Amino acid sequence: MTQSLDVSRRLSGEALTNFIATISATGGLLFGYDTGIISSALLQIREQFHLDTIGSEIVTSAIILGALIGCLGAGGISDRFGRRRTVMLAAALFLGGTALASAAQGVTVLIVSRLILGLAIGAASQIVPIYIAEISPPNRRGRLVVGFQLAIVSGVTISFLTGYFLRDSSWRIMFGIGMLPALILFVGMGFLPNSPRWLALKGRTDEALAVLRRVRSSEEVAQNELQAIIDNHDEQAPWSELAKPWVRPALIASVGIALLCQLTGINAVCTMLQRSLRMQASDRNLLFSLPLLSVWQWFARRSLVVGLSITGAAGH
């Protein structure tokens, strides 16, 4: 029964890589959905729990605090236990946080559940792109990793549409729907291979080669990549490396993207959009405005990447 469910065993090469990237990108879908669904659910939560502005902000922002903690802690967990297990841990947190949020009978439990979901989001946002990148061949790595970002925006769009169509239903259902992709991520990751890079860095070269043979086009390509991983083994660099001139363009681009994405206020707009449009527009306008906002969010962030890349290249 287990082997019949393990589709990955019947795939190899590009097909297996696509399957791995698709299952892994479900973490991005959950990222977007759990971040965006509060916009719709908050309309009912405020009334049920008699929340004032401060209370609403705490419920909403708890997920951000959790994400910060999850980001900081995911790297060490991933290095010790592997990318795949860390993503499975994030999926388990998604399941637990969603179940707790759906069943919450008070504000405190709701805040705790949002904090747990934040831990999952932080871990997934850090480790899923790394896992996809380490599994993917160099010539397709960029496209497959970008798929994770597309999954985030898709999750936001789905959350907005879910909130619209379930506007007359319970907010608990809105949260509960998030358990389906979380379950897919958890079960799916259980059948996927470990990162070959992580295996090689742990000295498990035979296992790393076995994985590379499944996800690369030939034995020669797999052997060469394994040797490259071994030859270029990771070493912990001191913080002083960030001050070196050759690192500066990448540092400006990476930190700049993170800062500008937040300074644009897009996350605040997404969070409060439902309430604002409900006060100022009809349901018909609401239905068409939400997907357009998600598309705009995607292109805005993409433009930031391109712009900062040019800036970084010029600085170099």
C-alpha positions in Angstrom: 0.0 0.0 0.0 2.8 2.4 0.9 4.7 1.6 -2.2 1.6 2.2 -4.4 1.3 5.6 -2.9 5.0 6.4 -3.5 4.7 8.0 -6.9 8.3 9.3 -6.6 9.7 5.8 -6.9 8.2 5.5 -10.4 9.7 8.8 -11.6 13.2 9.9 -12.5 15.1 12.7 -14.0 13.2 15.8 -14.9 9.8 14.3 -14.1 11.0 13.5 -10.5 12.5 16.9 -10.1 9.2 18.6 -11.1 7.3 16.4 -8.7 9.6 17.2 -5.9 9.4 20.9 -6.6 5.6 20.8 -6.8 5.1 19.0 -3.5 7.7 21.2 -1.8 6.1 24.4 -3.2 3.0 23.5 -1.3 4.8 25.1 1.6 4.7 28.4 -0.3 1.0 27.9 -0.9 0.4 27.5 2.9 2.6 30.6 3.5 0.3 32.7 1.3 -2.9 31.2 2.4 -2.3 31.4 6.2 -1.0 34.9 5.8 -3.9 36.1 3.7 -6.9 34.3 5.2 -6.9 36.4 8.4 -8.0 39.4 6.2 -11.4 37.7 5.7 -11.7 35.8 8.9 -10.9 38.9 11.0 -14.3 40.4 10.0 -16.1 37.7 11.9 -13.5 37.2 14.6 -13.7 40.9 15.7 -17.5 40.5 16.2 -17.4 37.1 17.9 -14.6 37.9 20.4 -15.4 41.7 20.7 -11.9 42.7 19.6 -10.8 46.3 19.5 -8.1 47.6 17.2 -5.3 46.6 19.5 -6.7 43.1 19.9 -7.1 42.7 16.1 -3.5 43.8 15.5 -2.2 41.3 18.1 -4.2 38.4 16.5 -3.0 39.4 13.1 0.7 40.1 13.9 1.3 37.0 16.0 2.0 35.1 12.8 4.8 37.6 12.0 6.5 37.1 15.4 6.3 33.3 14.9 7.7 33.6 11.4 10.7 35.6 12.8 11.4 32.9 15.4 10.9 30.1 12.8 13.4 31.8 10.4 16.0 32.1 13.0 15.6 28.5 14.2 15.1 26.6 11.0 18.7 26.8 9.7 20.2 25.0 12.7 17.5 22.3 12.6 17.9 21.9 8.9 21.7 21.4 9.1 21.3 18.8 11.9 18.3 16.8 10.8 18.1 17.6 7.0 16.0 19.7 4.7 13.2 17.1 4.2 12.6 16.5 7.9 12.6 20.2 8.6 9.9 20.8 5.9 7.9 17.9 7.4 8.2 19.6 10.8 6.9 22.8 9.3 4.0 20.9 7.7 3.2 19.4 11.1 3.2 22.9 12.6 0.9 24.0 9.8 -1.5 21.1 10.6 -1.4 21.7 14.4 -1.7 25.5 14.1 -4.6 25.3 11.7 -6.5 22.8 13.8 -6.0 24.9 16.9 -7.1 28.1 15.1 -10.2 26.4 13.7 -11.2 25.2 17.2 -10.2 28.3 19.2 -12.8 29.3 21.8 -10.9 32.4 23.0 -8.5 35.1 21.9 -5.5 33.6 23.7 -5.8 30.2 21.9 -6.3 32.0 18.6 -3.1 34.1 19.2 -1.1 30.9 20.2 -2.4 29.1 17.0 -1.3 32.1 14.9 2.1 32.0 16.5 2.5 28.3 15.7 1.5 29.0 12.1 4.1 31.7 12.1 6.8 29.2 13.2 5.7 27.0 10.2 5.8 29.9 7.8 9.3 31.0 9.0 10.7 27.5 8.7 9.1 26.8 5.3 10.2 30.2 3.8 13.8 29.4 4.8 14.2 25.7 4.0 11.8 24.9 1.1 13.7 27.1 -1.4 17.0 25.5 -0.2 15.6 22.0 -0.6 14.3 22.8 -4.1 17.6 24.4 -5.1 19.7 21.4 -3.9 17.5 18.9 -5.7 17.2 20.8 -8.9 19.8 20.7 -11.8 21.7 24.0 -12.3 20.0 24.8 -15.6 16.5 24.7 -14.0 17.3 25.7 -10.5 16.2 29.4 -10.8 12.8 28.5 -12.4 11.9 25.9 -9.9 12.9 28.1 -6.9 10.8 30.9 -8.3 7.9 28.5 -8.3 7.9 28.7 -4.5 7.4 32.5 -4.7 4.6 32.0 -7.3 3.0 29.5 -4.8 3.0 32.1 -2.1 1.1 34.6 -4.3 -1.2 31.8 -5.4 -1.9 31.1 -1.7 -2.8 34.7 -1.1 -5.1 34.8 -4.1 -6.8 31.6 -2.9 -7.2 32.9 0.6 -9.0 36.1 -0.8 -11.3 34.1 -3.0 -12.0 31.6 -0.2 -12.9 34.5 2.1 -15.2 36.0 -0.5 -17.1 32.8 -1.2 -17.3 31.8 2.4 -18.2 35.3 3.7 -21.5 34.0 5.0 -20.0 30.9 6.6 -17.9 30.5 9.7 -14.4 31.8 9.9 -13.4 28.4 11.3 -14.0 26.8 7.9 -11.8 29.4 6.3 -8.9 28.4 8.6 -9.7 24.7 8.4 -9.3 24.6 4.6 -5.6 25.2 5.2 -5.3 21.7 6.6 -5.7 20.1 3.2 -2.4 21.5 1.6 -0.7 21.0 4.9 -1.6 17.3 4.9 -0.4 17.0 1.3 2.9 18.6 2.2 3.5 16.4 5.2 2.6 13.1 3.5 4.2 14.1 0.2 7.5 15.0 1.9 7.6 11.6 3.6 8.0 10.0 0.2 10.6 12.4 -1.2 14.4 11.9 -1.0 16.8 13.8 1.2 18.8 16.6 -0.3 21.9 15.1 -1.9 24.0 18.1 -0.8 23.0 17.6 2.8 23.7 13.9 2.6 27.1 14.5 1.1 28.1 17.1 3.7 27.1 14.6 6.4 29.5 12.0 4.9 26.7 9.8 3.4 28.0 10.0 -0.1 26.5 6.7 -1.2 23.1 7.9 -0.4 23.8 11.3 -2.0 24.9 9.6 -5.2 21.8 7.4 -5.2 19.6 10.5 -5.0 21.5 12.3 -7.7 21.2 9.3 -10.0 17.4 9.6 -9.8 17.2 13.4 -10.4 20.0 13.8 -13.0 20.1 12.9 -16.6 23.0 10.5 -16.5 25.4 8.7 -14.3 28.3 11.0 -15.4 26.3 14.1 -14.4 25.5 12.6 -11.0 29.1 11.6 -10.4 30.4 15.0 -11.4 27.9 16.9 -9.2 28.7 14.7 -6.2 32.4 15.4 -6.6 31.7 19.1 -6.9 29.8 19.1 -3.7 32.6 17.2 -1.9 35.3 19.5 -3.3 33.4 22.7 -2.4 32.2 21.6 1.1 30.6 24.3 3.2 32.5 26.0 5.9 31.2 28.5 8.4 32.5 31.9 7.4 33.0 34.7 10.0 30.8 37.7 10.0 33.7 39.8 8.7 33.2 38.2 5.3 30.1 40.4 4.8 32.4 43.5 4.7 34.4 42.3 1.7 33.8 44.2 -1.6 32.8 41.1 -3.6 30.0 40.3 -1.2 28.6 43.8 -1.1 26.3 43.6 -4.3 24.7 40.4 -3.1 24.3 41.8 0.4 22.6 45.0 -0.9 20.3 43.0 -3.2 19.2 40.5 -0.6 18.7 42.9 2.3 17.3 45.5 0.0 14.6 43.2 -1.3 13.6 42.1 2.1 13.4 45.7 3.4 11.6 47.2 0.3 9.0 44.4 0.2 8.0 45.4 3.8 8.4 49.2 3.4 6.0 49.1 0.4 3.3 48.1 2.9 2.0 45.3 0.8 1.6 43.0 3.8 -0.5 45.5 5.7 -2.6 46.2 2.6 -3.3 42.4 2.2 -4.2 42.0 5.8 -6.6 44.9 6.0 -7.9 44.8 2.4 -11.1 42.9 3.1 -12.2 45.2 5.8 -11.4 48.3 3.8 -13.2 47.1 0.6 -16.2 45.8 2.6 -16.6 49.4 4.0 -16.1 51.2 0.7 -17.1 48.9 -2.1 -19.7 46.3 -3.2 -19.1 42.6 -3.1 -18.8 42.6 -6.9 -15.9 45.1 -6.7 -14.4 43.0 -3.9 -14.4 39.8 -6.0 -12.5 41.4 -8.9 -10.1 43.5 -6.8 -8.5 40.7 -4.8 -7.0 38.7 -7.6 -5.8 41.9 -9.3 -4.0 42.8 -6.0 -2.3 39.4 -5.9 -1.1 39.8 -9.5 0.2 43.3 -8.7 2.0 41.9 -5.6 3.7 39.3 -7.8 4.9 41.8 -10.4 5.9 44.4 -7.8 8.2 42.0 -6.0 9.5 40.7 -9.3 10.3 44.3 -10.4 12.2 44.8 -7.1 14.3 41.8 -7.8 15.2 43.0 -11.3 15.9 46.5 -10.1 18.1 45.6 -7.2 20.0 43.1 -9.4 20.8 45.9 -11.8 21.8 48.1 -8.8 24.0 45.4 -7.4 25.7 44.7 -10.7 26.4 48.4 -11.1 27.9 48.6 -7.6 30.1 45.6 -8.4 
